């Protein structure tokens, strides 16, 4: 977000889409532990979660192809506050427990349909949580996963160039450019 | 350094310092340009300018380590991964906040000319006459007619794009073609014009981005990555514009890593003789002499230099005889506005990323309007179509969710206010002699706050934004009144104000320090009031004017 974007206050409308952006402004936190939050298998696990949120579709690859699991590891480790890190890491356990309860399997071992069922139930829990959430309370872990997936995917090379229109040097501006339903959005703002 | 004597020394290489260097060298003076920070070479050193989002380790986001390292910058949008190197190292250069003041600094070649917002507006006589009419502070010793030709002059070189709107409170200039409004902005502007019967206007923002090739520089490519440094040189900065012009004369010497610690002063001749420099890398001290000195170290740092100068004569420093040095600190207060959604226009989109928005010039306390506060405010805003960052609450996950985000969302329209802050003697800076920076130098203590006039104005800034958007048919309009802490406007002004009387001002109408007429202060420090428009264009105009005056005075042997 540059100054113009800050001023036209798009952030107020879209507020909270990128998790952390708000909490970052709230105070100085101790730095994150640089290692140890995630094991290698967690990255694969997060790839599976993100690919359930943004799957392969006929037009473009899904979040796994964009390495969103590794992106989550980087962002949660380096950018999240310790409080948000706790919520996130505990949430990964919660999700596996939910998978186990429903299907006696780990989340990553479920079928695509089962993954969607389990994750959707967690998403509904997040909606309930948000409805009653105190102003300063942390986000629900599902909201973190969903937002990291969207951000990680559409800002990746795969997402920006395959799912969206990536135009690094437009060269001109047209404020009334024709659009028809189905045309892709621009990757950059 | 081989040469220790120059015709002129310019302290600081930002917007005003670059102009001083250009003007003085082009008029034949041998000039030493001192920059306290590192060199940043045009294009070559804009290391992130061509990176794709995925080439940043954190996709541009701030890390916890950055938050720890930048306790001031973290308070607003500037703390980010993409241009972190352009912001001052706060551990090396702390300052003291008697009251909270968000001071966002850039200590490097080009200063904040690399990261500035580029909005460029002229003052009018509503602004120059305001102090006199309101009976506050001191009157400006100049009027628009005197500055107008200098606005013309700097606009022609800098390259300001804009529309000639014919508004008395926002005079037209020497513009390159305006950028284009989005279709939603055009319609909102038309509805506002009809609703307010021409009393309020929404115009295209006037910006120092080139809409046509100009002075050997390439036109804007609509990338909206200006603050990384422009590899096309398409916006005005020291590096893209004034520095190459000054270098071309063969009269310029540039010395980075040069912290000016004081102006050298000859009390018998009542003239400055040069400056003392602390080399930021070696900690060695040097003296450079010159006939004239231009202080362009940025508003608060120019005042800091004056406070450290000639203290054997004036304990408060050079220019302190008026008791106004350090006082009357101003900024623009912002963080107030409104935004909402615009229905329809689904068959329209934007092409290109316009690093500019629309502007609503001041209308309060003008043309017969009378409020319970003085002065007024303007708005910057924009109407654009949402992208993948938008919320899609109706879809949770899966293919449909993904597909929805691969298409643009609704059109939105928003605006944020820029309010004038009155000059107030109690809003001030002083030297904190108990706190030192990395080089053992006393730091500044800032004691500044919004007063009742600004707080009253903020109510209108919010309510008017809501009213205008609703009048224009915008839906779900939400107003906000966020953080108005001074400093966040990044438009520090005042602390060495201009005036007609040496008893009540620090510099005269030609930007000369009353107590040392060969010292010129032409950055924001000289501002006697703040108006509500972005100030940099006025610094350019006053700097070019002062340089012209200085060279004429040198020729007449008056300095």
Interface residues (C-beta under 8 A of the other chain):
Chain A: X1 X2 X3 X4 X5 X6 X7 X8 X9 X10 X12 X13 X14 X16 X17 X18 X20 X21 X24 X25 X28 X29 X30 X31 X32 X52 X53 X54 X55 X57 X59 X60 X62 X71 X74 X75 X78 X79 X80 X81 X116 X119 X120 X123 X124 X146 X150 X151 X152 X154 X155 X156 X157 X160 X163 X164 X166 X168 X169 X170 X171 X172 X173 X174 X175 X176 X177 X178 X179 X180 X181 X182 X183 X184 X185 X186 X187 X188 X189
Chain B: X50 X52 X53 X54 X57 X58 X59 X61 X62 X63 X64 X65 X67 X68 X71 X74 X75 X76 X77 X79 X80 X117 X179 X180 X181 X182 X183 X185 X186 X221 X222 X223 X224 X226 X227 X334 X337 X338 X339 X340 X341 X346 X347 X348 X349 X350 X351 X352 X353 X354 X355 X356 X357 X380 X381 X382 X384 X386 X387 X388 X389 X390 X391 X396 X397 X398 X399 X401 X402 X403 X405 X406 X407 X408 X409 X412 X414 X415 X416 X478 X480 X490
